Amino acid sequence: MEKDRGLPFRESKKASLPRIAFISTNLKTTHEKEEKMKKLFFFAALFGLVFVLGCAGELVYIKDAKLFKVADDGSNNVAITVQPVPATGDYYHHPDVNHKGDMVAFVSNTYEGITMGSIWTMKIDGTSPKQITPLEDPPINFHPKWFPDNRPSIAYWGKCADDTFAICTISTDLGGGPARGVKICDTNVFDSSGFDFIQSPSGPLRIIYSHKPALNQPRRLYQRNFEVVPTCSGSPTEINPFRPPGVAPDDLAEAHPAVSFAQGMIASAVEWPPNVVGIRIRGVDQYGTIGAPLTFQFQGFERIMYISFADNDKGIYFSAIPTGGDSKLYYVSLSGFLQAIRDWITNPPASLPFPPPVVTPQLIDVGAGKSSHPSGVKNP
């Protein structure tokens, strides 16, 4: 049995982070199964103390290549009109709201079906748009991400100043116009799919990202450290994928990592055959140690994409493709994950390997059309 590896990022007077993500699920006996269920019940109780029921706030998202903002109950759904219209085009993708909740980074281009382009920033109301990177030919920059310490800088996948394709960083306080960023991580990527930053109180700033190590392999999660000058150091380390019994290494895929600093968590999309599609949650202690994953399954979906934590990290937004449908927005409160654990305990699996607990997400109804790329709006 794995041991608890420390404290969450932020301690609570009621209870610390539920350590369910640190519990090993590699059980072989009935006694171990019973003991695990007792522990899950205990940690589920802590889960209920820390997390709050109900909706969490607002999110920015993409619908038919345009920017919108909506409450996570589907109300107050309004288009964000970018004024003036970016010179690089008015098709938008990959929004990311900064940690103050007042600025958005996004991709602009002239092609609705292409999600790469030029990186821009603006105020969350659509005013003061600023071009950060040039529009490459062909368009190649995507997935901008604000740094966690509110510095006026972003990172992105794309073309760097040394003419390589990597994760680059650039200041948003540009004085000389659009420019290529400085390479911080040469990831040698195949089919990359998102990244985020881990900033723990007693550990180094790290980047967690997803990509295919080879074209014929599934996406996996990796982490790398930053030095004082922000550049990745050392070799990338694969984050423990914990493949369930009977699942081959090339059958399990993980992508789209998102980090919660308040709760000390990493969420990621996961899937493996024949039909498991869901989200994984890993605990992260104050030293940055990442625990084993706890998987939650969503039924009736082909794929989970683009995960973001909600305001105060009380829930998770994600876009997903329901079976036979178009991409939609969904929300699960962390108390919803708690309910899935309770149901799993009430009706435990009869035999190994245990199937993941099933979670029913809440549809964020924004009408017809393809909606994706949610980014939670923080309200400090």
C-alpha positions as CSV (number, residue, x, y, z in Angstrom):
1,M,0.0,0.0,0.0
2,E,1.4,3.4,-1.0
3,K,1.8,5.8,1.8
4,D,0.5,9.4,2.0
5,R,3.3,11.6,0.7
6,G,2.6,14.9,2.4
7,L,0.3,17.8,2.5
8,P,-1.7,19.6,-0.1
9,F,-0.7,23.0,-1.5
10,R,-3.0,24.8,0.9
11,E,-4.0,23.4,4.3
12,S,-7.6,23.5,5.5
13,K,-8.7,24.0,9.1
14,K,-11.5,21.4,8.5
15,A,-9.5,18.7,6.7
16,S,-6.6,18.3,4.4
17,L,-6.7,17.2,0.8
18,P,-8.5,13.9,0.5
19,R,-5.6,11.5,-0.2
20,I,-7.6,9.1,-2.3
21,A,-5.3,9.7,-5.2
22,F,-2.4,8.2,-3.2
23,I,-4.1,4.9,-2.5
24,S,-2.9,2.0,-4.5
25,T,-5.6,0.0,-6.4
26,N,-3.3,-3.0,-7.1
27,L,-5.2,-5.3,-4.7
28,K,-5.2,-9.1,-4.7
29,T,-7.2,-10.3,-1.7
30,T,-10.6,-9.8,-0.3
31,H,-9.1,-8.3,2.9
32,E,-7.2,-5.7,0.8
33,K,-10.4,-4.9,-1.0
34,E,-12.3,-4.4,2.3
35,E,-9.5,-2.3,3.7
36,K,-9.4,-0.1,0.6
37,M,-13.1,0.5,0.8
38,K,-12.8,1.6,4.4
39,K,-10.1,4.0,3.4
40,L,-12.1,5.3,0.5
41,F,-15.1,5.9,2.8
42,F,-12.9,7.9,5.2
43,F,-11.3,9.9,2.5
44,A,-14.7,10.5,0.9
45,A,-15.8,12.1,4.2
46,L,-12.9,14.4,4.0
47,F,-13.8,15.1,0.3
48,G,-17.3,16.3,1.5
49,L,-15.7,18.7,4.0
50,V,-13.4,20.3,1.6
51,F,-15.5,20.6,-1.5
52,V,-18.7,22.6,-2.0
53,L,-22.0,21.5,-3.7
54,G,-23.4,23.4,-6.6
55,C,-22.2,25.5,-9.5
56,A,-18.9,27.3,-9.4
57,G,-18.8,30.3,-11.6
58,E,-18.1,31.4,-15.2
59,L,-16.1,30.1,-18.1
60,V,-14.8,31.4,-21.4
61,Y,-15.2,29.0,-24.3
62,I,-15.2,28.6,-28.1
63,K,-18.3,28.0,-30.1
64,D,-18.1,27.7,-33.9
65,A,-14.6,29.4,-33.7
66,K,-15.9,32.5,-31.7
67,L,-15.3,33.5,-28.1
68,F,-18.1,33.4,-25.5
69,K,-18.5,33.7,-21.8
70,V,-21.2,31.8,-19.8
71,A,-22.2,30.8,-16.3
72,D,-21.8,27.1,-15.7
73,D,-25.5,26.7,-15.2
74,G,-25.9,27.9,-18.9
75,S,-27.2,31.4,-18.0
76,N,-25.7,34.7,-19.1
77,N,-24.3,33.2,-22.3
78,V,-22.8,36.2,-24.2
79,A,-20.4,36.6,-27.1
80,I,-17.1,38.3,-26.4
81,T,-16.7,40.8,-29.2
82,V,-13.0,41.5,-29.9
83,Q,-12.6,45.2,-30.7
84,P,-10.9,46.0,-32.9
85,V,-11.0,42.7,-34.8
86,P,-7.5,41.2,-34.9
87,A,-5.6,41.7,-38.2
88,T,-4.8,38.0,-38.3
89,G,-8.4,36.9,-38.5
90,D,-11.6,36.6,-36.5
91,Y,-11.7,32.8,-36.0
92,Y,-10.6,32.1,-32.4
93,H,-9.4,29.1,-30.5
94,H,-7.7,27.9,-27.3
95,P,-8.7,30.7,-24.8
96,D,-6.9,30.8,-21.5
97,V,-8.0,33.1,-18.7
98,N,-5.2,34.4,-16.4
99,H,-5.2,33.7,-12.7
100,K,-6.5,37.2,-11.9
101,G,-9.5,36.6,-14.1
102,D,-9.2,39.8,-16.1
103,M,-7.2,38.8,-19.2
104,V,-7.6,36.2,-21.9
105,A,-4.9,34.7,-24.2
106,F,-6.2,33.1,-27.4
107,V,-5.4,32.1,-30.9
108,S,-6.5,34.1,-34.0
109,N,-6.5,33.1,-37.6
110,T,-8.5,33.3,-40.8
111,Y,-9.5,29.7,-41.1
112,E,-12.4,28.3,-39.1
113,G,-11.2,24.7,-39.2
114,I,-7.6,25.3,-38.2
115,T,-6.9,25.8,-34.5
116,M,-3.4,27.2,-34.9
117,G,-2.5,30.8,-35.7
118,S,-1.2,34.0,-34.0
119,I,-1.3,34.3,-30.2
120,W,-3.2,37.3,-28.9
121,T,-4.2,38.7,-25.5
122,M,-7.1,41.0,-24.5
123,K,-9.2,42.1,-21.5
124,I,-11.9,39.6,-20.7
125,D,-14.5,42.0,-22.0
126,G,-13.0,41.9,-25.5
127,T,-11.2,45.3,-25.4
128,S,-7.5,46.1,-25.8
129,P,-6.5,43.1,-28.0
130,K,-2.8,42.8,-28.5
131,Q,-0.9,40.6,-31.0
132,I,1.8,38.7,-29.3
133,T,3.3,36.3,-31.9
134,P,3.3,36.7,-35.7
135,L,1.0,34.7,-38.0
136,E,3.3,32.0,-39.3
137,D,3.0,30.5,-42.8
138,P,1.6,27.9,-42.3
139,P,-0.1,28.8,-39.0
140,I,1.6,26.9,-36.2
141,N,1.2,28.5,-32.8
142,F,-1.4,27.3,-30.4
143,H,-2.4,26.6,-26.8
144,P,-1.3,29.7,-25.0
145,K,-1.0,29.4,-21.2
146,W,-0.5,32.1,-18.5
147,F,2.1,31.5,-15.9
148,P,0.8,30.7,-12.4
149,D,2.4,33.7,-10.6
150,N,0.6,36.4,-12.6
151,R,3.8,37.5,-14.4
152,P,3.0,39.3,-17.7
153,S,4.1,36.3,-19.8
154,I,2.6,33.4,-21.5
155,A,3.9,30.1,-22.8
156,Y,2.6,28.4,-26.0
157,W,3.2,25.5,-28.3
158,G,4.7,26.7,-31.6
159,K,7.6,28.2,-33.5
160,C,10.2,29.7,-31.2
161,A,12.9,32.3,-31.9
162,D,15.5,29.6,-32.8
163,D,13.1,28.3,-35.5
164,T,12.3,25.1,-33.6
165,F,8.9,23.8,-32.8
166,A,8.6,23.6,-29.0
167,I,7.1,25.2,-25.9
168,C,8.0,28.9,-26.0
169,T,7.6,31.8,-23.6
170,I,7.1,35.5,-24.4
171,S,6.3,38.7,-22.5
172,T,2.9,40.2,-23.0
173,D,4.3,43.7,-22.4
174,L,5.8,43.9,-25.9
175,G,7.3,47.1,-27.1
176,G,8.5,46.1,-30.5
177,G,5.4,44.3,-31.9
178,P,4.8,40.6,-32.4
179,A,7.7,38.3,-32.0
180,R,8.6,34.6,-31.6
181,G,9.1,33.5,-28.0
182,V,12.1,31.9,-26.4
183,K,12.2,28.2,-26.3
184,I,11.8,26.8,-22.8
185,C,11.1,23.1,-23.5
186,D,12.3,21.2,-26.5
187,T,9.8,18.4,-26.2
188,N,10.4,16.6,-29.5
189,V,6.7,16.3,-29.7
190,F,4.4,14.2,-31.8
191,D,0.7,15.3,-31.7
192,S,1.0,17.4,-28.5
193,S,-2.2,18.1,-26.6
194,G,-1.9,20.7,-23.9
195,F,0.2,21.6,-20.9
196,D,0.0,23.4,-17.5
197,F,2.3,24.5,-14.7
198,I,2.8,22.9,-11.3
199,Q,3.8,25.4,-8.6
200,S,4.0,23.9,-5.2
201,P,5.2,25.8,-2.1
202,S,8.2,23.7,-1.4
203,G,9.0,22.5,-4.9
204,P,10.3,23.9,-8.2
205,L,8.1,25.3,-10.9
206,R,7.4,22.5,-13.3
207,I,5.6,22.0,-16.6
208,I,3.3,19.1,-17.2
209,Y,2.4,18.3,-20.7
210,S,1.0,15.6,-23.0
211,H,2.2,14.2,-26.2
212,K,2.9,11.0,-28.2
213,P,6.4,9.7,-27.6
214,A,6.2,8.3,-31.1
215,L,3.6,8.6,-33.9
216,N,2.3,5.1,-33.4
217,Q,1.9,5.4,-29.6
218,P,-0.8,7.0,-27.5
219,R,-0.5,10.3,-25.7
220,R,1.1,10.3,-22.3
221,L,1.8,12.7,-19.5
222,Y,5.3,14.1,-18.8
223,Q,6.8,16.6,-16.4
224,R,10.0,18.7,-16.5
225,N,11.5,21.2,-14.0
226,F,12.2,24.9,-14.7
227,E,15.5,26.5,-13.6
228,V,15.7,30.1,-12.3
229,V,15.9,31.3,-15.9
230,P,12.7,29.7,-17.2
231,T,14.0,26.8,-19.3
232,C,13.3,23.1,-18.8
233,S,16.1,21.2,-17.2
234,G,16.8,17.5,-17.3
235,S,15.1,14.8,-19.3
236,P,11.3,14.6,-19.3
237,T,9.8,12.2,-16.8
238,E,6.7,10.2,-17.6
239,I,4.0,10.6,-14.9
240,N,2.9,7.3,-13.5
241,P,0.2,6.1,-15.9
242,F,-1.1,3.3,-13.6
243,R,-2.4,1.0,-16.3
244,P,-5.1,-1.3,-15.0
245,P,-4.6,-5.1,-15.2
246,G,-5.1,-6.3,-18.8
247,V,-4.5,-2.9,-20.3
248,A,-1.5,-2.8,-22.6
249,P,1.0,0.1,-22.5
250,D,0.0,1.3,-25.9
251,D,-3.8,1.1,-25.2
252,L,-4.0,3.7,-22.4
253,A,-3.9,7.4,-23.5
254,E,-3.8,10.5,-21.3
255,A,-4.0,14.1,-22.5
256,H,-5.2,17.7,-21.7
257,P,-3.7,18.1,-18.2
258,A,-5.1,20.9,-15.9
259,V,-3.7,21.9,-12.5
260,S,-5.5,23.1,-9.4
261,F,-3.2,25.0,-7.0
262,A,-5.9,25.5,-4.3
263,Q,-6.7,21.8,-4.0
264,G,-3.3,20.4,-5.0
265,M,-4.6,18.3,-7.9
266,I,-3.9,17.4,-11.5
267,A,-6.8,16.4,-13.8
268,S,-6.4,14.8,-17.1
269,A,-8.5,13.1,-19.8
270,V,-8.0,9.3,-20.1
271,E,-9.2,6.5,-22.2
272,W,-8.5,2.8,-22.8
273,P,-10.3,0.0,-24.7
274,P,-12.9,-1.3,-25.0
275,N,-14.9,1.7,-23.7
276,V,-13.4,3.5,-20.8
277,V,-13.5,7.3,-21.3
278,G,-13.1,9.6,-18.3
279,I,-11.0,11.9,-16.2
280,R,-8.2,11.1,-13.8
281,I,-7.4,13.1,-10.6
282,R,-4.0,12.9,-9.0
283,G,-3.0,14.5,-5.7
284,V,0.1,16.7,-5.4
285,D,1.7,17.4,-2.1
286,Q,3.5,20.5,-0.9
287,Y,6.8,19.2,-2.2
288,G,5.4,18.6,-5.7
289,T,5.2,14.8,-5.4
290,I,2.5,13.5,-7.7
291,G,0.3,10.6,-6.4
292,A,-1.2,7.7,-8.2
293,P,-4.3,8.5,-10.3
294,L,-7.9,7.9,-9.4
295,T,-10.0,7.4,-12.5
296,F,-13.6,8.4,-13.0
297,Q,-15.6,7.1,-16.0
298,F,-18.1,9.0,-18.1
299,Q,-20.6,6.8,-20.0
300,G,-21.9,7.8,-23.5
301,F,-18.9,9.7,-24.6
302,E,-16.4,9.2,-27.4
303,R,-13.7,11.5,-26.0
304,I,-12.9,14.0,-23.3
305,M,-11.1,17.2,-24.3
306,Y,-9.8,20.5,-22.9
307,I,-10.1,20.4,-19.1
308,S,-10.1,23.4,-16.8
309,F,-10.7,23.9,-13.1
310,A,-13.6,26.2,-12.1
311,D,-13.4,29.3,-9.9
312,N,-12.0,28.4,-6.5
313,D,-11.3,24.9,-8.0
314,K,-14.6,23.6,-6.7
315,G,-15.3,21.7,-10.0
316,I,-14.0,20.8,-13.4
317,Y,-15.1,22.1,-16.8
318,F,-14.4,20.0,-19.9
319,S,-15.5,19.7,-23.5
320,A,-16.4,16.2,-24.7
321,I,-17.8,14.5,-27.8
322,P,-20.9,12.5,-26.8
323,T,-21.5,9.3,-28.8
324,G,-22.7,10.3,-32.3
325,G,-22.8,14.0,-31.5
326,D,-20.8,17.3,-31.6
327,S,-18.5,18.7,-29.0
328,K,-20.3,20.1,-25.9
329,L,-19.4,21.7,-22.6
330,Y,-19.8,19.9,-19.3
331,Y,-19.3,20.5,-15.6
332,V,-18.7,18.2,-12.6
333,S,-18.5,19.6,-9.1
334,L,-16.0,17.9,-6.9
335,S,-18.9,16.8,-4.8
336,G,-20.1,15.0,-7.9
337,F,-16.9,12.9,-7.8
338,L,-17.6,12.3,-4.1
339,Q,-21.0,10.9,-5.0
340,A,-19.4,8.6,-7.5
341,I,-17.2,7.2,-4.8
342,R,-20.1,6.8,-2.4
343,D,-22.0,4.9,-5.1
344,W,-19.0,2.7,-5.8
345,I,-18.7,1.9,-2.1
346,T,-22.5,1.2,-1.8
347,N,-22.4,-1.2,-4.8
348,P,-18.8,-2.4,-4.9
349,P,-17.5,-4.3,-7.9
350,A,-17.7,-8.1,-7.5
351,S,-14.2,-8.9,-8.8
352,L,-11.0,-7.6,-10.0
353,P,-10.1,-5.6,-12.0
354,F,-12.3,-2.9,-10.5
355,P,-14.1,-0.7,-13.1
356,P,-13.7,3.1,-12.4
357,P,-16.5,4.9,-10.5
358,V,-19.1,6.3,-12.9
359,V,-19.7,10.1,-12.9
360,T,-22.7,11.8,-14.6
361,P,-21.6,15.3,-15.7
362,Q,-23.8,18.3,-16.0
363,L,-24.3,19.7,-19.5
364,I,-23.6,23.4,-19.8
365,D,-26.3,24.1,-22.4
366,V,-25.1,26.9,-24.8
367,G,-27.4,25.9,-27.7
368,A,-26.7,24.3,-31.0
369,G,-23.2,24.2,-32.5
370,K,-19.8,22.9,-31.5
371,S,-18.6,24.2,-28.2
372,S,-15.1,23.5,-26.7
373,H,-12.0,24.8,-25.1
374,P,-13.4,25.9,-21.7
375,S,-11.3,28.1,-19.4
376,G,-12.6,28.8,-15.9
377,V,-12.8,32.5,-14.9
378,K,-11.1,33.1,-11.6
379,N,-12.5,35.7,-9.2
380,P,-9.8,36.6,-6.7
